[in-house]
Each structure stands twice: as C-alpha cells, then as structure tokens.
Amino acid sequence: MSTPRIEISLEKISHNANTLKDLYGAKGIHICAVTKAVCGEPRIAEVLVKCGIDILADSRIANIRKMRDAGVDAVFMLLRTPSLSQAADVVTYTDLSLNSDLSVIGELSRQALKQQAVHKIIMMVELGDLREGLMPANFLDAVERVLELDGIALAGIGANLACFGGIKPDDDNMARLSEIAREIEQQFGVILTHVSGGNSANYTWFMSTENLGRITDLRLGESIYLGCETLFRKPIQGLFTDAFTLVAEVIESIIKPSVPYGEACQNVAGDVPSFEDLGEIRRVILSIGSQDVLVSGLTPRAEIDILGASSDHIILDAKNGDYGAGDEVRFDLNYGALLSAMTSPYVEKVVI
C-alpha cells in the first residue's frame, strides 16, 4: 500500500461507539457523534449510524454535504456557530445548528422563510470556557427574541467546556445549565428537547455525579475515535485507543552526528533549535512532514524518538532499530494529529 496513509479500523470505532452509547444511555444521556475529526468520512458515518447514533455533528457544511451525498441517513447538526454568509446553506443542508449570535440567528430566520422551512437551533450558554455562548445574565432576553422569529424553532440549549479555556465540566456548571433550561421552560412555556451538556470532556463528571439534572445529550468525538476522556487524556476502560494508525515510509537511513554543525540560524518553522549530543546515531527520514500531520501529536509504536520535522520530512533517532529505505513506521495519533492527517489530501485513508 502507498504511504503515508492512515489505517482506520471500523470494527474498533463501532465497538467504542456502541460501548459509549450503552454507557451514557444507561443514565438516559443520548450521544451525538462528532464527525469533524474524520472530515465527514462516509464509511465512518455509516458505522456510527449502524450503532444506533442518529445525530451526526460537524463544524463544516462541506463535510455534512459529503455525508448526505453518500446517502448517510442521519440528523445532521452544525457544531460551529454559522457564518452569516453560509446561512442559506445551513438551512438547506443541516437539520439543527448550535448558535450564539443573535444576528446570525436572525439571518437563519430570513433564509428559512425564503426556503419555506423551519430550522432548529440550540442556543449556547457561556459557562466559563470562553469560546462560544451568550452570557447567562443576558440569556433569557435573547431566548425571548429568538422565540419571536419565524422560521426558527428553539430545540434546546447547550454549553461547551474544556476546548479553549480547558475549564472542567463539573456539578456546578452542569447544574447551572440545567437551571437555565428549567427557567426557559417555566418562563416561556416551551419544552427543550436538547440540553446539550458538552463533549468527551464530560466523561469524568458523568461517571462521578449523582444528579444529571436536565442534561439530555453529549457531543462525542475523541472518546469514540481514540478511546479516551479529554481532561487528562486517560483511556476509558473497555475502549480501543488504536482505531487509527498513521503509517509512514523510510526514505533515508544513515549514521550521522546527532547535532547539526555550522552556524545555527532559524529553521523552516522560524525557530533556532537545540539538540542533545548523543554522538553518532542512525538518523531515519520519513516521507511525511508538518504539511501532512501535527507531528507533535504522534507517538511511535516502536522504540524510536522523533527528533523533529520539516514541512515534508520527519527525522527519527532509530536507536537500535534496523530500518532501511522502504520500511514502514507506525504511529498512534492524538486528536490534533488525527484531525490534521484526515484533513491532509496527501495522506491516504485506508479502511481495514
């Protein structure tokens, strides 16, 4: 097979998705599968749907269109607050979107009326992570304005934590989200079908809390694909952590000094690097680089060290490994590396 490539185990993804669906479902929590890290790959989306996950969430309309065009039968949620310029496409291609800006919701209303449609939204509350979300003090007023809009149906509210600010989902912020949901239902006489508590970072809270409150669903990506929670990146018991494997090919293997020689200036990344003097080592070059994958998110499965990378090359210390041109080196990926490798057109995607 050609390289570089990312090998995808649909069986392990299916196992993880089923296990998490049953785990959260035992307490009444519905899971939405996030497909952005796999760029809406239809073969993966089909597996998720076969596991009984009926809502697929993505940040990019292009990925949602890809899955729709492939015949994936699901409810499609747009994760990222829509751009004003994309409002028409949001109404056309998605069933549900997360929103935090009233001007954007107003444009969705106008586009929905043009298309003689009703677009469902989840309004996001800011609970401390300081990414998206309306401030709680202004939230009820915003809800009142949204409920007056034609073409828009308020399906629920949600929050996002542990993405930008690293703020942990806990009993306090989840209780606050539940409280706001109850206030909306009581004040406006509506029923919220979604109270979306967060993402894979909510695992620790879910496992420890004695009160789920009004939380109805979570949006899971990393825990399905990489088998871990995202506060400390600890593996979740019973899940596979190796559903994805990056494979790169050796294009040079030569004994060389461990420290570059000559006058040191900036490298391709604009850094002036430093190196540990290990004497002469076997330096192995792979045919993949920072243009293809987030190199810092790779972990070799063999006893070798990543020394660094340029745009087209990764340089390794092979240690005791006997590598020659044409040999393959395999890596585990973290979420950032998975996202970049799946996005790269230069990395072949191989389902196994």
C-alpha positions in Angstrom: 0.0 0.0 0.0 1.1 3.6 -0.6 2.4 5.9 2.1 1.8 8.0 4.0 -1.5 6.5 5.0 -3.9 6.4 7.9 -5.4 3.0 8.6 -8.9 3.1 10.0 -10.4 0.2 11.9 -14.2 0.4 11.5 -14.6 -2.5 13.9 -12.8 -0.7 16.7 -14.8 2.5 16.1 -18.0 0.5 16.1 -17.0 -1.1 19.4 -16.2 2.2 21.0 -19.4 3.9 19.8 -21.6 1.0 21.0 -19.9 0.9 24.4 -20.3 4.7 24.9 -23.9 4.7 23.7 -24.7 2.0 26.2 -22.7 3.6 29.0 -24.4 7.0 28.7 -27.7 5.6 27.7 -27.9 3.7 31.0 -28.4 7.0 32.7 -30.6 8.5 30.0 -28.0 10.5 28.1 -28.2 10.5 24.3 -24.9 10.8 22.4 -24.3 12.7 19.2 -21.3 11.6 17.2 -18.9 14.3 16.0 -17.5 13.7 12.6 -15.3 16.7 12.2 -12.0 14.9 13.1 -12.7 12.4 10.4 -13.8 15.1 7.8 -17.2 13.5 7.5 -15.8 10.3 6.1 -19.0 8.5 4.9 -17.7 5.0 5.7 -17.2 6.0 9.4 -20.5 7.9 9.4 -22.3 4.8 8.3 -20.8 2.7 11.1 -21.9 5.3 13.7 -25.5 5.2 12.3 -25.5 1.4 12.4 -24.5 1.7 16.1 -27.8 3.5 16.7 -26.4 7.0 16.8 -29.0 9.1 14.9 -27.4 12.6 15.2 -24.1 13.4 13.5 -22.4 16.7 14.2 -19.8 18.5 12.2 -18.3 22.0 12.1 -18.2 22.2 8.3 -21.1 22.2 5.9 -18.8 20.6 3.2 -18.5 17.5 5.5 -22.2 17.4 6.0 -22.8 17.6 2.3 -20.3 14.8 1.7 -22.2 12.5 4.1 -25.6 13.5 2.7 -24.4 12.9 -0.9 -23.2 9.5 0.2 -26.6 8.6 1.4 -25.9 8.6 5.1 -29.3 8.6 6.9 -29.0 10.8 10.0 -30.0 14.1 11.6 -27.1 16.5 10.8 -26.1 19.1 13.4 -23.8 22.0 12.6 -21.4 22.4 15.6 -19.8 25.7 14.8 -21.9 28.9 15.0 -22.9 29.5 11.4 -21.3 32.3 9.4 -23.7 34.9 8.1 -22.5 34.1 4.6 -23.4 30.4 5.0 -26.9 30.9 6.4 -28.7 29.7 3.3 -26.6 26.5 3.1 -27.1 25.9 6.8 -30.9 25.8 6.3 -30.5 23.7 3.2 -28.1 21.1 4.4 -28.4 20.8 8.2 -31.3 19.9 10.4 -30.0 21.6 13.5 -27.3 24.1 14.4 -25.6 25.4 17.5 -25.9 29.2 17.8 -24.6 32.0 19.9 -25.0 35.2 17.9 -28.4 36.9 17.5 -27.6 38.5 14.2 -26.7 35.0 12.8 -30.0 33.6 14.1 -31.9 36.4 12.5 -30.3 35.6 9.2 -31.1 31.9 9.6 -34.7 33.0 10.1 -34.7 35.0 6.9 -33.2 32.2 4.9 -35.6 29.7 6.4 -38.5 31.8 5.4 -37.1 32.1 1.8 -36.9 28.3 1.7 -40.3 27.8 3.3 -38.5 25.8 6.0 -38.2 25.7 9.8 -34.6 25.5 11.1 -34.0 24.1 14.6 -31.3 25.7 16.8 -29.6 25.0 20.1 -28.6 28.3 21.8 -25.2 28.1 23.5 -24.6 29.4 27.0 -21.2 30.7 28.2 -20.2 28.8 31.3 -16.6 29.7 31.7 -14.5 28.2 28.9 -14.8 31.5 26.9 -15.3 30.1 23.5 -18.9 30.4 22.2 -22.0 31.2 24.1 -24.2 34.0 25.3 -23.6 35.2 28.9 -26.1 33.8 31.4 -27.2 37.2 32.5 -28.4 38.0 29.0 -29.7 34.6 28.0 -33.4 34.8 28.8 -33.7 38.1 27.0 -32.0 36.5 24.0 -34.4 33.5 24.1 -37.4 35.8 24.2 -36.1 37.5 21.0 -35.5 34.2 19.3 -38.9 32.8 20.1 -40.4 35.7 18.2 -38.6 34.8 15.0 -40.5 32.9 12.2 -38.7 30.0 10.6 -36.7 29.2 13.7 -37.5 26.5 16.3 -35.7 26.6 19.6 -34.8 22.9 20.1 -32.7 23.4 23.2 -29.7 25.0 24.9 -26.1 23.8 25.3 -22.7 24.5 26.6 -19.1 23.9 25.6 -16.3 23.3 28.0 -12.6 22.2 28.0 -12.0 23.2 24.4 -10.5 26.7 24.5 -10.0 27.6 28.2 -9.7 24.0 29.5 -12.5 24.5 32.0 -13.7 21.3 33.5 -17.3 20.2 33.3 -18.5 19.7 36.9 -21.6 19.6 39.1 -21.6 23.4 39.4 -21.6 24.4 35.7 -23.8 21.4 34.7 -26.3 22.4 37.4 -26.2 26.0 36.1 -27.0 24.8 32.6 -29.9 22.7 34.0 -31.2 25.7 36.0 -31.2 27.9 32.9 -33.1 25.2 31.0 -35.8 25.0 33.7 -36.1 28.8 33.7 -36.7 28.9 30.0 -39.3 26.2 30.1 -41.1 27.8 33.0 -41.0 31.4 31.8 -41.8 30.7 28.1 -43.9 27.6 28.3 -41.7 25.6 25.9 -40.2 22.1 26.1 -36.5 21.9 25.3 -35.7 18.5 23.7 -32.0 19.2 23.9 -29.9 20.3 26.9 -26.5 19.5 25.4 -24.0 19.4 28.2 -20.8 19.2 26.3 -18.3 16.8 24.8 -15.9 14.0 25.6 -14.6 16.1 28.5 -17.9 15.4 30.3 -16.9 11.8 31.0 -15.4 12.4 34.4 -18.4 14.4 35.5 -20.9 11.8 34.2 -19.1 9.0 36.0 -19.0 10.8 39.3 -22.2 12.9 39.5 -25.2 11.8 41.5 -27.5 14.2 39.6 -27.6 14.6 35.9 -30.2 17.4 36.2 -31.7 18.3 32.8 -28.8 17.2 30.7 -30.1 15.2 27.8 -27.2 14.7 25.4 -23.4 15.0 24.8 -21.4 15.5 21.6 -18.7 12.9 21.4 -15.8 12.7 19.0 -12.4 12.0 20.6 -13.7 9.3 23.0 -15.3 7.4 20.1 -12.2 7.6 17.9 -9.4 7.5 20.4 -11.0 5.8 23.4 -10.1 8.4 26.0 -11.6 11.2 28.0 -10.2 14.7 27.2 -9.4 16.3 30.6 -6.4 14.2 31.2 -6.4 12.0 28.0 -6.7 8.9 30.1 -8.1 5.8 28.3 -11.7 4.8 29.1 -12.0 1.3 30.3 -13.2 -1.1 27.7 -12.4 1.1 24.7 -9.9 0.8 21.9 -7.3 3.6 21.7 -5.7 2.4 18.4 -8.6 2.6 16.0 -6.4 4.8 13.8 -2.8 4.1 12.8 -0.5 6.5 10.8 1.9 4.7 8.6 4.9 6.5 7.0 7.8 5.2 4.8 11.5 5.4 5.4 13.3 7.3 2.6 16.7 7.5 4.2 18.5 5.6 6.9 22.2 6.8 7.6 24.5 7.0 10.5 25.1 10.7 11.2 26.0 13.1 14.0 23.2 13.8 16.5 24.0 17.6 16.5 23.9 19.7 13.3 27.1 21.5 12.6 27.8 25.0 11.2 26.4 28.4 12.2 22.9 27.9 13.6 20.1 30.3 12.4 16.3 29.8 12.1 14.9 26.6 10.7 11.8 26.3 8.5 9.5 26.9 11.4 11.3 30.1 12.4 12.9 28.5 15.4 16.6 28.2 16.4 16.5 24.6 17.6 18.8 22.9 20.2 19.9 19.3 20.2 21.3 16.8 22.7 24.7 15.5 21.8 24.3 11.7 21.6 27.2 11.1 19.4 26.6 9.4 16.1 23.1 7.9 15.7 21.1 6.2 12.9 19.0 9.1 11.6 15.9 7.9 9.7 13.9 10.2 7.5 10.2 9.5 6.8 8.3 10.8 3.8 5.8 12.8 5.8 6.0 16.2 7.5 4.3 19.1 9.2 2.3 19.8 6.0 0.7 16.4 6.4 0.2 15.9 10.1 0.6 17.6 13.5 3.9 15.9 14.3 3.8 16.8 18.0 0.7 14.6 18.2 2.4 11.4 17.1 3.7 8.6 19.3 5.8 5.9 17.6 4.8 2.3 18.4 8.4 1.3 18.1 11.3 2.2 20.4 12.4 5.3 18.4 12.5 9.0 19.0 11.1 11.8 16.9 13.9 14.4 16.6 11.9 16.9 14.6 10.3 17.7 11.3 10.2 20.0 8.3 7.3 20.5 6.0 8.0 17.3 4.1 10.1 15.1 6.5 10.1 13.6 9.9 13.5 12.8 11.3 13.9 10.0 13.8 16.6 8.5 16.0 16.2 4.9 15.2 18.1 3.8 18.3 18.6 0.1 17.9 16.1 -0.3 15.1 17.3 -1.7 11.8 15.5 0.5 9.3 16.1 0.8 5.6 14.5 2.6 2.7 11.0 1.2 2.1 10.4 0.1 5.6 7.3 1.4 7.3 7.0 3.1 10.7 3.7 3.2 12.6 2.3 5.8 15.0 -0.5 6.4 17.3 -2.2 9.8 17.0 -3.7 12.3 19.4 -6.8 14.3 18.4 -4.8 17.1 16.8 -2.8 14.7 14.7 -5.9 12.7 13.7 -7.6 15.9 12.6 -4.7 17.0 10.5 -3.9 13.7 8.9 -7.6 13.1 8.0 -7.7 16.6 6.5 -4.5 16.3 4.5 -5.0 15.3 0.9 -1.5 13.8 0.9 -2.4 11.1 3.5 -4.3 8.2 2.0 -7.2 6.9 4.1 -7.4 3.1 4.2 -10.3 1.3 5.8 -9.4 -2.1 7.3 
